[in-house]
Amino acid sequence: MEAFKISLSSINDVKEFVNLVNKYDFDVDLASGRYVVDAKSIMGIFSLDLSKPITIEIHSDSDDAKKFAEALKVYVK
């Protein structure tokens, strides 16, 4: 599992992020405070406080997970 902070500062960021996450078969969670949601759920993401950085947890150690983590660099703040 890999975890780091990202920032989704606009509605377009959230839409692009969800489209990216849904291309992969493994589980990805977003955590903000005590709340954890499925990163593939746009409604779940909008229930989080997006004004602060949120923690992403990638539940895979595959090569695809490494490619996914690289693609997320645009959201790392």
N, CA, C and O atoms as a Maestro MAE file, in Angstrom:
{
 s_m_m2io_version
 :::
 2.0.0
}

f_m_ct {
 s_m_title
 :::
 protein
 m_atom[308] {
  # First column is atom index #
  i_m_mmod_type
  r_m_x_coord
  r_m_y_coord
  r_m_z_coord
  i_m_residue_number
  s_m_chain_name
  s_m_pdb_residue_name
  s_m_pdb_atom_name
  i_m_atomic_number
  :::
  1 25 0.835 -1.181 0.000 1 A "MET " " N  " 7
  2 3 0.000 0.000 0.000 1 A "MET " " CA " 6
  3 2 0.880 1.244 0.000 1 A "MET " " C  " 6
  4 15 1.916 1.289 0.664 1 A "MET " " O  " 8
  5 25 0.466 2.220 -0.730 2 A "GLU " " N  " 7
  6 3 1.175 3.491 -0.796 2 A "GLU " " CA " 6
  7 2 0.192 4.598 -0.429 2 A "GLU " " C  " 6
  8 15 -0.976 4.549 -0.814 2 A "GLU " " O  " 8
  9 25 0.668 5.597 0.317 3 A "ALA " " N  " 7
  10 3 -0.204 6.704 0.715 3 A "ALA " " CA " 6
  11 2 0.560 8.015 0.625 3 A "ALA " " C  " 6
  12 15 1.740 8.081 0.971 3 A "ALA " " O  " 8
  13 25 -0.115 9.057 0.159 4 A "PHE " " N  " 7
  14 3 0.452 10.404 0.127 4 A "PHE " " CA " 6
  15 2 -0.681 11.416 0.020 4 A "PHE " " C  " 6
  16 15 -1.837 11.037 -0.168 4 A "PHE " " O  " 8
  17 25 -0.357 12.691 0.137 5 A "LYS " " N  " 7
  18 3 -1.350 13.772 0.126 5 A "LYS " " CA " 6
  19 2 -1.549 14.303 -1.291 5 A "LYS " " C  " 6
  20 15 -0.598 14.441 -2.060 5 A "LYS " " O  " 8
  21 25 -2.813 14.599 -1.617 6 A "ILE " " N  " 7
  22 3 -3.132 15.243 -2.885 6 A "ILE " " CA " 6
  23 2 -4.106 16.390 -2.619 6 A "ILE " " C  " 6
  24 15 -4.677 16.504 -1.535 6 A "ILE " " O  " 8
  25 25 -4.277 17.223 -3.620 7 A "SER " " N  " 7
  26 3 -5.220 18.333 -3.523 7 A "SER " " CA " 6
  27 2 -6.113 18.327 -4.757 7 A "SER " " C  " 6
  28 15 -5.626 18.315 -5.887 7 A "SER " " O  " 8
  29 25 -7.420 18.336 -4.532 8 A "LEU " " N  " 7
  30 3 -8.401 18.411 -5.609 8 A "LEU " " CA " 6
  31 2 -9.129 19.742 -5.419 8 A "LEU " " C  " 6
  32 15 -10.107 19.823 -4.675 8 A "LEU " " O  " 8
  33 25 -8.649 20.775 -6.092 9 A "SER " " N  " 7
  34 3 -9.105 22.133 -5.798 9 A "SER " " CA " 6
  35 2 -10.263 22.629 -6.656 9 A "SER " " C  " 6
  36 15 -10.797 23.707 -6.397 9 A "SER " " O  " 8
  37 25 -10.661 21.866 -7.670 10 A "SER " " N  " 7
  38 3 -11.777 22.324 -8.501 10 A "SER " " CA " 6
  39 2 -12.655 21.139 -8.905 10 A "SER " " C  " 6
  40 15 -12.256 19.982 -8.768 10 A "SER " " O  " 8
  41 25 -13.836 21.438 -9.396 11 A "ILE " " N  " 7
  42 3 -14.745 20.390 -9.853 11 A "ILE " " CA " 6
  43 2 -14.118 19.605 -10.996 11 A "ILE " " C  " 6
  44 15 -14.258 18.384 -11.063 11 A "ILE " " O  " 8
  45 25 -13.429 20.297 -11.892 12 A "ASN " " N  " 7
  46 3 -12.762 19.611 -13.004 12 A "ASN " " CA " 6
  47 2 -11.663 18.675 -12.508 12 A "ASN " " C  " 6
  48 15 -11.482 17.587 -13.055 12 A "ASN " " O  " 8
  49 25 -10.922 19.095 -11.467 13 A "ASP " " N  " 7
  50 3 -9.911 18.208 -10.883 13 A "ASP " " CA " 6
  51 2 -10.553 16.919 -10.385 13 A "ASP " " C  " 6
  52 15 -10.021 15.831 -10.605 13 A "ASP " " O  " 8
  53 25 -11.699 17.041 -9.712 14 A "VAL " " N  " 7
  54 3 -12.384 15.859 -9.180 14 A "VAL " " CA " 6
  55 2 -12.850 14.956 -10.317 14 A "VAL " " C  " 6
  56 15 -12.674 13.740 -10.246 14 A "VAL " " O  " 8
  57 25 -13.441 15.528 -11.360 15 A "LYS " " N  " 7
  58 3 -13.908 14.731 -12.502 15 A "LYS " " CA " 6
  59 2 -12.744 13.991 -13.165 15 A "LYS " " C  " 6
  60 15 -12.844 12.795 -13.437 15 A "LYS " " O  " 8
  61 25 -11.653 14.695 -13.424 16 A "GLU " " N  " 7
  62 3 -10.485 14.070 -14.061 16 A "GLU " " CA " 6
  63 2 -9.882 12.994 -13.172 16 A "GLU " " C  " 6
  64 15 -9.462 11.941 -13.654 16 A "GLU " " O  " 8
  65 25 -9.841 13.266 -11.860 17 A "PHE " " N  " 7
  66 3 -9.296 12.307 -10.903 17 A "PHE " " CA " 6
  67 2 -10.127 11.023 -10.907 17 A "PHE " " C  " 6
  68 15 -9.568 9.928 -10.976 17 A "PHE " " O  " 8
  69 25 -11.452 11.145 -10.834 18 A "VAL " " N  " 7
  70 3 -12.325 9.967 -10.820 18 A "VAL " " CA " 6
  71 2 -12.193 9.182 -12.122 18 A "VAL " " C  " 6
  72 15 -12.173 7.951 -12.099 18 A "VAL " " O  " 8
  73 25 -12.103 9.870 -13.250 19 A "ASN " " N  " 7
  74 3 -11.907 9.178 -14.530 19 A "ASN " " CA " 6
  75 2 -10.601 8.396 -14.533 19 A "ASN " " C  " 6
  76 15 -10.552 7.273 -15.034 19 A "ASN " " O  " 8
  77 25 -9.548 8.979 -13.979 20 A "LEU " " N  " 7
  78 3 -8.248 8.313 -13.905 20 A "LEU " " CA " 6
  79 2 -8.316 7.089 -12.991 20 A "LEU " " C  " 6
  80 15 -7.849 6.014 -13.367 20 A "LEU " " O  " 8
  81 25 -8.884 7.239 -11.809 21 A "VAL " " N  " 7
  82 3 -8.948 6.135 -10.844 21 A "VAL " " CA " 6
  83 2 -9.755 4.964 -11.401 21 A "VAL " " C  " 6
  84 15 -9.399 3.806 -11.182 21 A "VAL " " O  " 8
  85 25 -10.828 5.255 -12.112 22 A "ASN " " N  " 7
  86 3 -11.691 4.188 -12.626 22 A "ASN " " CA " 6
  87 2 -11.053 3.365 -13.737 22 A "ASN " " C  " 6
  88 15 -11.619 2.350 -14.142 22 A "ASN " " O  " 8
  89 25 -9.902 3.768 -14.236 23 A "LYS " " N  " 7
  90 3 -9.183 2.987 -15.244 23 A "LYS " " CA " 6
  91 2 -8.438 1.797 -14.633 23 A "LYS " " C  " 6
  92 15 -7.959 0.927 -15.361 23 A "LYS " " O  " 8
  93 25 -8.337 1.753 -13.296 24 A "TYR " " N  " 7
  94 3 -7.553 0.726 -12.615 24 A "TYR " " CA " 6
  95 2 -8.455 -0.187 -11.794 24 A "TYR " " C  " 6
  96 15 -9.486 0.248 -11.282 24 A "TYR " " O  " 8
  97 25 -8.059 -1.470 -11.668 25 A "ASP " " N  " 7
  98 3 -8.866 -2.481 -10.991 25 A "ASP " " CA " 6
  99 2 -8.682 -2.534 -9.477 25 A "ASP " " C  " 6
  100 15 -9.540 -3.072 -8.778 25 A "ASP " " O  " 8
  101 25 -7.605 -1.998 -8.963 26 A "PHE " " N  " 7
  102 3 -7.352 -2.087 -7.529 26 A "PHE " " CA " 6
  103 2 -8.123 -1.018 -6.756 26 A "PHE " " C  " 6
  104 15 -8.635 -0.060 -7.335 26 A "PHE " " O  " 8
  105 25 -8.196 -1.204 -5.424 27 A "ASP " " N  " 7
  106 3 -8.917 -0.272 -4.564 27 A "ASP " " CA " 6
  107 2 -8.072 0.947 -4.247 27 A "ASP " " C  " 6
  108 15 -6.865 0.848 -4.023 27 A "ASP " " O  " 8
  109 25 -8.731 2.104 -4.232 28 A "VAL " " N  " 7
  110 3 -8.086 3.368 -3.880 28 A "VAL " " CA " 6
  111 2 -9.044 4.099 -2.952 28 A "VAL " " C  " 6
  112 15 -10.225 4.249 -3.263 28 A "VAL " " O  " 8
  113 25 -8.531 4.554 -1.806 29 A "ASP " " N  " 7
  114 3 -9.342 5.291 -0.840 29 A "ASP " " CA " 6
  115 2 -8.817 6.709 -0.685 29 A "ASP " " C  " 6
  116 15 -7.634 6.977 -0.899 29 A "ASP " " O  " 8
  117 25 -9.719 7.614 -0.308 30 A "LEU " " N  " 7
  118 3 -9.352 8.976 0.061 30 A "LEU " " CA " 6
  119 2 -9.753 9.185 1.506 30 A "LEU " " C  " 6
  120 15 -10.849 8.799 1.911 30 A "LEU " " O  " 8
  121 25 -8.866 9.798 2.295 31 A "ALA " " N  " 7
  122 3 -9.134 10.037 3.708 31 A "ALA " " CA " 6
  123 2 -8.952 11.515 4.029 31 A "ALA " " C  " 6
  124 15 -7.979 12.151 3.622 31 A "ALA " " O  " 8
  125 25 -9.923 12.038 4.772 32 A "SER " " N  " 7
  126 3 -9.858 13.412 5.248 32 A "SER " " CA " 6
  127 2 -10.349 13.398 6.691 32 A "SER " " C  " 6
  128 15 -11.533 13.192 6.958 32 A "SER " " O  " 8
  129 25 -9.417 13.619 7.615 33 A "GLY " " N  " 7
  130 3 -9.779 13.507 9.027 33 A "GLY " " CA " 6
  131 2 -10.157 12.071 9.339 33 A "GLY " " C  " 6
  132 15 -9.391 11.147 9.066 33 A "GLY " " O  " 8
  133 25 -11.334 11.885 9.911 34 A "ARG " " N  " 7
  134 3 -11.773 10.535 10.264 34 A "ARG " " CA " 6
  135 2 -12.640 9.891 9.188 34 A "ARG " " C  " 6
  136 15 -13.124 8.774 9.373 34 A "ARG " " O  " 8
  137 25 -12.840 10.576 8.074 35 A "TYR " " N  " 7
  138 3 -13.678 10.075 6.990 35 A "TYR " " CA " 6
  139 2 -12.832 9.428 5.895 35 A "TYR " " C  " 6
  140 15 -11.807 9.973 5.485 35 A "TYR " " O  " 8
  141 25 -13.271 8.267 5.432 36 A "VAL " " N  " 7
  142 3 -12.600 7.555 4.341 36 A "VAL " " CA " 6
  143 2 -13.668 7.201 3.306 36 A "VAL " " C  " 6
  144 15 -14.716 6.652 3.649 36 A "VAL " " O  " 8
  145 25 -13.395 7.519 2.034 37 A "VAL " " N  " 7
  146 3 -14.336 7.214 0.960 37 A "VAL " " CA " 6
  147 2 -13.605 6.500 -0.169 37 A "VAL " " C  " 6
  148 15 -12.383 6.580 -0.291 37 A "VAL " " O  " 8
  149 25 -14.374 5.806 -0.984 38 A "ASP " " N  " 7
  150 3 -13.860 5.144 -2.178 38 A "ASP " " CA " 6
  151 2 -13.492 6.230 -3.196 38 A "ASP " " C  " 6
  152 15 -14.323 7.078 -3.522 38 A "ASP " " O  " 8
  153 25 -12.274 6.207 -3.690 39 A "ALA " " N  " 7
  154 3 -11.815 7.240 -4.628 39 A "ALA " " CA " 6
  155 2 -12.492 7.131 -5.985 39 A "ALA " " C  " 6
  156 15 -12.360 8.035 -6.810 39 A "ALA " " O  " 8
  157 25 -13.214 6.043 -6.234 40 A "LYS " " N  " 7
  158 3 -13.928 5.883 -7.502 40 A "LYS " " CA " 6
  159 2 -15.334 6.479 -7.437 40 A "LYS " " C  " 6
  160 15 -16.064 6.468 -8.428 40 A "LYS " " O  " 8
  161 25 -15.711 7.000 -6.264 41 A "SER " " N  " 7
  162 3 -17.046 7.555 -6.059 41 A "SER " " CA " 6
  163 2 -16.994 9.081 -6.060 41 A "SER " " C  " 6
  164 15 -16.473 9.691 -5.127 41 A "SER " " O  " 8
  165 25 -17.535 9.687 -7.107 42 A "ILE " " N  " 7
  166 3 -17.511 11.147 -7.193 42 A "ILE " " CA " 6
  167 2 -18.340 11.769 -6.062 42 A "ILE " " C  " 6
  168 15 -17.973 12.816 -5.528 42 A "ILE " " O  " 8
  169 25 -19.451 11.129 -5.700 43 A "MET " " N  " 7
  170 3 -20.279 11.644 -4.601 43 A "MET " " CA " 6
  171 2 -19.527 11.542 -3.273 43 A "MET " " C  " 6
  172 15 -19.605 12.444 -2.439 43 A "MET " " O  " 8
  173 25 -18.804 10.446 -3.085 44 A "GLY " " N  " 7
  174 3 -18.010 10.296 -1.868 44 A "GLY " " CA " 6
  175 2 -16.949 11.369 -1.756 44 A "GLY " " C  " 6
  176 15 -16.725 11.913 -0.675 44 A "GLY " " O  " 8
  177 25 -16.296 11.678 -2.857 45 A "ILE " " N  " 7
  178 3 -15.246 12.698 -2.857 45 A "ILE " " CA " 6
  179 2 -15.830 14.064 -2.505 45 A "ILE " " C  " 6
  180 15 -15.236 14.815 -1.731 45 A "ILE " " O  " 8
  181 25 -16.990 14.385 -3.070 46 A "PHE " " N  " 7
  182 3 -17.599 15.681 -2.776 46 A "PHE " " CA " 6
  183 2 -18.108 15.777 -1.339 46 A "PHE " " C  " 6
  184 15 -18.428 16.871 -0.875 46 A "PHE " " O  " 8
  185 25 -18.187 14.647 -0.625 47 A "SER " " N  " 7
  186 3 -18.583 14.697 0.785 47 A "SER " " CA " 6
  187 2 -17.407 15.058 1.695 47 A "SER " " C  " 6
  188 15 -17.601 15.341 2.877 47 A "SER " " O  " 8
  189 25 -16.188 15.049 1.148 48 A "LEU " " N  " 7
  190 3 -14.997 15.393 1.925 48 A "LEU " " CA " 6
  191 2 -14.747 16.894 1.912 48 A "LEU " " C  " 6
  192 15 -15.265 17.616 1.059 48 A "LEU " " O  " 8
  193 25 -13.952 17.350 2.861 49 A "ASP " " N  " 7
  194 3 -13.523 18.750 2.895 49 A "ASP " " CA " 6
  195 2 -12.359 18.901 1.919 49 A "ASP " " C  " 6
  196 15 -11.223 18.553 2.241 49 A "ASP " " O  " 8
  197 25 -12.646 19.417 0.730 50 A "LEU " " N  " 7
  198 3 -11.626 19.528 -0.318 50 A "LEU " " CA " 6
  199 2 -10.802 20.806 -0.207 50 A "LEU " " C  " 6
  200 15 -9.930 21.050 -1.041 50 A "LEU " " O  " 8
  201 25 -11.063 21.614 0.800 51 A "SER " " N  " 7
  202 3 -10.274 22.835 0.977 51 A "SER " " CA " 6
  203 2 -8.897 22.526 1.566 51 A "SER " " C  " 6
  204 15 -8.005 23.374 1.545 51 A "SER " " O  " 8
  205 25 -8.727 21.316 2.090 52 A "LYS " " N  " 7
  206 3 -7.454 20.885 2.668 52 A "LYS " " CA " 6
  207 2 -6.929 19.705 1.852 52 A "LYS " " C  " 6
  208 15 -7.700 19.017 1.184 52 A "LYS " " O  " 8
  209 25 -5.620 19.472 1.906 53 A "PRO " " N  " 7
  210 3 -5.088 18.281 1.230 53 A "PRO " " CA " 6
  211 2 -5.717 17.014 1.823 53 A "PRO " " C  " 6
  212 15 -5.994 16.952 3.020 53 A "PRO " " O  " 8
  213 25 -5.936 16.014 0.978 54 A "ILE " " N  " 7
  214 3 -6.503 14.750 1.426 54 A "ILE " " CA " 6
  215 2 -5.498 13.636 1.166 54 A "ILE " " C  " 6
  216 15 -4.654 13.733 0.274 54 A "ILE " " O  " 8
  217 25 -5.603 12.587 1.954 55 A "THR " " N  " 7
  218 3 -4.673 11.467 1.835 55 A "THR " " CA " 6
  219 2 -5.255 10.422 0.896 55 A "THR " " C  " 6
  220 15 -6.407 10.014 1.038 55 A "THR " " O  " 8
  221 25 -4.449 9.998 -0.061 56 A "ILE " " N  " 7
  222 3 -4.853 8.923 -0.965 56 A "ILE " " CA " 6
  223 2 -4.104 7.663 -0.560 56 A "ILE " " C  " 6
  224 15 -2.902 7.699 -0.295 56 A "ILE " " O  " 8
  225 25 -4.827 6.548 -0.517 57 A "GLU " " N  " 7
  226 3 -4.243 5.256 -0.171 57 A "GLU " " CA " 6
  227 2 -4.476 4.298 -1.331 57 A "GLU " " C  " 6
  228 15 -5.617 3.993 -1.676 57 A "GLU " " O  " 8
  229 25 -3.392 3.830 -1.927 58 A "ILE " " N  " 7
  230 3 -3.456 2.901 -3.057 58 A "ILE " " CA " 6
  231 2 -3.229 1.502 -2.505 58 A "ILE " " C  " 6
  232 15 -2.171 1.224 -1.940 58 A "ILE " " O  " 8
  233 25 -4.211 0.618 -2.662 59 A "HIS " " N  " 7
  234 3 -4.157 -0.727 -2.081 59 A "HIS " " CA " 6
  235 2 -3.679 -1.755 -3.104 59 A "HIS " " C  " 6
  236 15 -4.390 -2.706 -3.428 59 A "HIS " " O  " 8
  237 25 -2.476 -1.550 -3.598 60 A "SER " " N  " 7
  238 3 -1.869 -2.492 -4.545 60 A "SER " " CA " 6
  239 2 -0.377 -2.192 -4.635 60 A "SER " " C  " 6
  240 15 0.055 -1.055 -4.444 60 A "SER " " O  " 8
  241 25 0.385 -3.212 -4.922 61 A "ASP " " N  " 7
  242 3 1.831 -3.037 -5.120 61 A "ASP " " CA " 6
  243 2 2.239 -3.414 -6.541 61 A "ASP " " C  " 6
  244 15 3.420 -3.627 -6.812 61 A "ASP " " O  " 8
  245 25 1.278 -3.498 -7.439 62 A "SER " " N  " 7
  246 3 1.542 -3.922 -8.817 62 A "SER " " CA " 6
  247 2 2.228 -2.810 -9.620 62 A "SER " " C  " 6
  248 15 2.355 -1.675 -9.163 62 A "SER " " O  " 8
  249 25 2.657 -3.168 -10.809 63 A "ASP " " N  " 7
  250 3 3.245 -2.179 -11.711 63 A "ASP " " CA " 6
  251 2 2.213 -1.128 -12.111 63 A "ASP " " C  " 6
  252 15 2.545 0.043 -12.296 63 A "ASP " " O  " 8
  253 25 0.946 -1.561 -12.244 64 A "ASP " " N  " 7
  254 3 -0.119 -0.604 -12.553 64 A "ASP " " CA " 6
  255 2 -0.261 0.442 -11.446 64 A "ASP " " C  " 6
  256 15 -0.531 1.610 -11.724 64 A "ASP " " O  " 8
  257 25 -0.081 0.025 -10.206 65 A "ALA " " N  " 7
  258 3 -0.174 0.962 -9.083 65 A "ALA " " CA " 6
  259 2 0.946 1.997 -9.157 65 A "ALA " " C  " 6
  260 15 0.740 3.165 -8.827 65 A "ALA " " O  " 8
  261 25 2.116 1.572 -9.586 66 A "LYS " " N  " 7
  262 3 3.234 2.515 -9.739 66 A "LYS " " CA " 6
  263 2 2.950 3.510 -10.865 66 A "LYS " " C  " 6
  264 15 3.262 4.694 -10.739 66 A "LYS " " O  " 8
  265 25 2.357 3.033 -11.967 67 A "LYS " " N  " 7
  266 3 1.978 3.920 -13.070 67 A "LYS " " CA " 6
  267 2 0.898 4.899 -12.608 67 A "LYS " " C  " 6
  268 15 0.931 6.081 -12.950 67 A "LYS " " O  " 8
  269 25 -0.052 4.394 -11.833 68 A "PHE " " N  " 7
  270 3 -1.117 5.229 -11.307 68 A "PHE " " CA " 6
  271 2 -0.549 6.319 -10.394 68 A "PHE " " C  " 6
  272 15 -0.942 7.482 -10.495 68 A "PHE " " O  " 8
  273 25 0.368 5.947 -9.509 69 A "ALA " " N  " 7
  274 3 0.987 6.919 -8.603 69 A "ALA " " CA " 6
  275 2 1.723 8.002 -9.390 69 A "ALA " " C  " 6
  276 15 1.701 9.172 -9.007 69 A "ALA " " O  " 8
  277 25 2.370 7.620 -10.479 70 A "GLU " " N  " 7
  278 3 3.044 8.605 -11.341 70 A "GLU " " CA " 6
  279 2 2.036 9.552 -11.974 70 A "GLU " " C  " 6
  280 15 2.289 10.753 -12.069 70 A "GLU " " O  " 8
  281 25 0.900 9.027 -12.408 71 A "ALA " " N  " 7
  282 3 -0.136 9.853 -13.048 71 A "ALA " " CA " 6
  283 2 -0.751 10.828 -12.041 71 A "ALA " " C  " 6
  284 15 -1.303 11.855 -12.437 71 A "ALA " " O  " 8
  285 25 -0.665 10.525 -10.775 72 A "LEU " " N  " 7
  286 3 -1.246 11.383 -9.735 72 A "LEU " " CA " 6
  287 2 -0.349 12.563 -9.371 72 A "LEU " " C  " 6
  288 15 -0.761 13.432 -8.603 72 A "LEU " " O  " 8
  289 25 0.853 12.607 -9.901 73 A "LYS " " N  " 7
  290 3 1.795 13.672 -9.544 73 A "LYS " " CA " 6
  291 2 1.220 15.069 -9.782 73 A "LYS " " C  " 6
  292 15 1.609 16.018 -9.101 73 A "LYS " " O  " 8
  293 25 0.296 15.207 -10.743 74 A "VAL " " N  " 7
  294 3 -0.295 16.517 -11.020 74 A "VAL " " CA " 6
  295 2 -1.178 17.002 -9.869 74 A "VAL " " C  " 6
  296 15 -1.450 18.197 -9.755 74 A "VAL " " O  " 8
  297 25 -1.630 16.065 -9.006 75 A "TYR " " N  " 7
  298 3 -2.490 16.433 -7.887 75 A "TYR " " CA " 6
  299 2 -1.728 16.583 -6.575 75 A "TYR " " C  " 6
  300 15 -2.295 17.047 -5.585 75 A "TYR " " O  " 8
  301 25 -0.464 16.202 -6.551 76 A "VAL " " N  " 7
  302 3 0.330 16.288 -5.331 76 A "VAL " " CA " 6
  303 2 0.690 17.744 -5.082 76 A "VAL " " C  " 6
  304 15 1.194 18.434 -5.968 76 A "VAL " " O  " 8
  305 25 0.428 18.197 -3.876 77 A "LYS " " N  " 7
  306 3 0.706 19.603 -3.535 77 A "LYS " " CA " 6
  307 2 1.680 19.675 -2.390 77 A "LYS " " C  " 6
  308 15 2.041 20.768 -1.954 77 A "LYS " " O  " 8
  :::
 }
 m_bond[307] {
  # First column is bond index #
  i_m_from
  i_m_to
  i_m_order
  :::
  1 1 2 1
  2 2 3 1
  3 3 4 2
  4 3 5 1
  5 5 6 1
  6 6 7 1
  7 7 8 2
  8 7 9 1
  9 9 10 1
  10 10 11 1
  11 11 12 2
  12 11 13 1
  13 13 14 1
  14 14 15 1
  15 15 16 2
  16 15 17 1
  17 17 18 1
  18 18 19 1
  19 19 20 2
  20 19 21 1
  21 21 22 1
  22 22 23 1
  23 23 24 2
  24 23 25 1
  25 25 26 1
  26 26 27 1
  27 27 28 2
  28 27 29 1
  29 29 30 1
  30 30 31 1
  31 31 32 2
  32 31 33 1
  33 33 34 1
  34 34 35 1
  35 35 36 2
  36 35 37 1
  37 37 38 1
  38 38 39 1
  39 39 40 2
  40 39 41 1
  41 41 42 1
  42 42 43 1
  43 43 44 2
  44 43 45 1
  45 45 46 1
  46 46 47 1
  47 47 48 2
  48 47 49 1
  49 49 50 1
  50 50 51 1
  51 51 52 2
  52 51 53 1
  53 53 54 1
  54 54 55 1
  55 55 56 2
  56 55 57 1
  57 57 58 1
  58 58 59 1
  59 59 60 2
  60 59 61 1
  61 61 62 1
  62 62 63 1
  63 63 64 2
  64 63 65 1
  65 65 66 1
  66 66 67 1
  67 67 68 2
  68 67 69 1
  69 69 70 1
  70 70 71 1
  71 71 72 2
  72 71 73 1
  73 73 74 1
  74 74 75 1
  75 75 76 2
  76 75 77 1
  77 77 78 1
  78 78 79 1
  79 79 80 2
  80 79 81 1
  81 81 82 1
  82 82 83 1
  83 83 84 2
  84 83 85 1
  85 85 86 1
  86 86 87 1
  87 87 88 2
  88 87 89 1
  89 89 90 1
  90 90 91 1
  91 91 92 2
  92 91 93 1
  93 93 94 1
  94 94 95 1
  95 95 96 2
  96 95 97 1
  97 97 98 1
  98 98 99 1
  99 99 100 2
  100 99 101 1
  101 101 102 1
  102 102 103 1
  103 103 104 2
  104 103 105 1
  105 105 106 1
  106 106 107 1
  107 107 108 2
  108 107 109 1
  109 109 110 1
  110 110 111 1
  111 111 112 2
  112 111 113 1
  113 113 114 1
  114 114 115 1
  115 115 116 2
  116 115 117 1
  117 117 118 1
  118 118 119 1
  119 119 120 2
  120 119 121 1
  121 121 122 1
  122 122 123 1
  123 123 124 2
  124 123 125 1
  125 125 126 1
  126 126 127 1
  127 127 128 2
  128 127 129 1
  129 129 130 1
  130 130 131 1
  131 131 132 2
  132 131 133 1
  133 133 134 1
  134 134 135 1
  135 135 136 2
  136 135 137 1
  137 137 138 1
  138 138 139 1
  139 139 140 2
  140 139 141 1
  141 141 142 1
  142 142 143 1
  143 143 144 2
  144 143 145 1
  145 145 146 1
  146 146 147 1
  147 147 148 2
  148 147 149 1
  149 149 150 1
  150 150 151 1
  151 151 152 2
  152 151 153 1
  153 153 154 1
  154 154 155 1
  155 155 156 2
  156 155 157 1
  157 157 158 1
  158 158 159 1
  159 159 160 2
  160 159 161 1
  161 161 162 1
  162 162 163 1
  163 163 164 2
  164 163 165 1
  165 165 166 1
  166 166 167 1
  167 167 168 2
  168 167 169 1
  169 169 170 1
  170 170 171 1
  171 171 172 2
  172 171 173 1
  173 173 174 1
  174 174 175 1
  175 175 176 2
  176 175 177 1
  177 177 178 1
  178 178 179 1
  179 179 180 2
  180 179 181 1
  181 181 182 1
  182 182 183 1
  183 183 184 2
  184 183 185 1
  185 185 186 1
  186 186 187 1
  187 187 188 2
  188 187 189 1
  189 189 190 1
  190 190 191 1
  191 191 192 2
  192 191 193 1
  193 193 194 1
  194 194 195 1
  195 195 196 2
  196 195 197 1
  197 197 198 1
  198 198 199 1
  199 199 200 2
  200 199 201 1
  201 201 202 1
  202 202 203 1
  203 203 204 2
  204 203 205 1
  205 205 206 1
  206 206 207 1
  207 207 208 2
  208 207 209 1
  209 209 210 1
  210 210 211 1
  211 211 212 2
  212 211 213 1
  213 213 214 1
  214 214 215 1
  215 215 216 2
  216 215 217 1
  217 217 218 1
  218 218 219 1
  219 219 220 2
  220 219 221 1
  221 221 222 1
  222 222 223 1
  223 223 224 2
  224 223 225 1
  225 225 226 1
  226 226 227 1
  227 227 228 2
  228 227 229 1
  229 229 230 1
  230 230 231 1
  231 231 232 2
  232 231 233 1
  233 233 234 1
  234 234 235 1
  235 235 236 2
  236 235 237 1
  237 237 238 1
  238 238 239 1
  239 239 240 2
  240 239 241 1
  241 241 242 1
  242 242 243 1
  243 243 244 2
  244 243 245 1
  245 245 246 1
  246 246 247 1
  247 247 248 2
  248 247 249 1
  249 249 250 1
  250 250 251 1
  251 251 252 2
  252 251 253 1
  253 253 254 1
  254 254 255 1
  255 255 256 2
  256 255 257 1
  257 257 258 1
  258 258 259 1
  259 259 260 2
  260 259 261 1
  261 261 262 1
  262 262 263 1
  263 263 264 2
  264 263 265 1
  265 265 266 1
  266 266 267 1
  267 267 268 2
  268 267 269 1
  269 269 270 1
  270 270 271 1
  271 271 272 2
  272 271 273 1
  273 273 274 1
  274 274 275 1
  275 275 276 2
  276 275 277 1
  277 277 278 1
  278 278 279 1
  279 279 280 2
  280 279 281 1
  281 281 282 1
  282 282 283 1
  283 283 284 2
  284 283 285 1
  285 285 286 1
  286 286 287 1
  287 287 288 2
  288 287 289 1
  289 289 290 1
  290 290 291 1
  291 291 292 2
  292 291 293 1
  293 293 294 1
  294 294 295 1
  295 295 296 2
  296 295 297 1
  297 297 298 1
  298 298 299 1
  299 299 300 2
  300 299 301 1
  301 301 302 1
  302 302 303 1
  303 303 304 2
  304 303 305 1
  305 305 306 1
  306 306 307 1
  307 307 308 2
  :::
 }
}
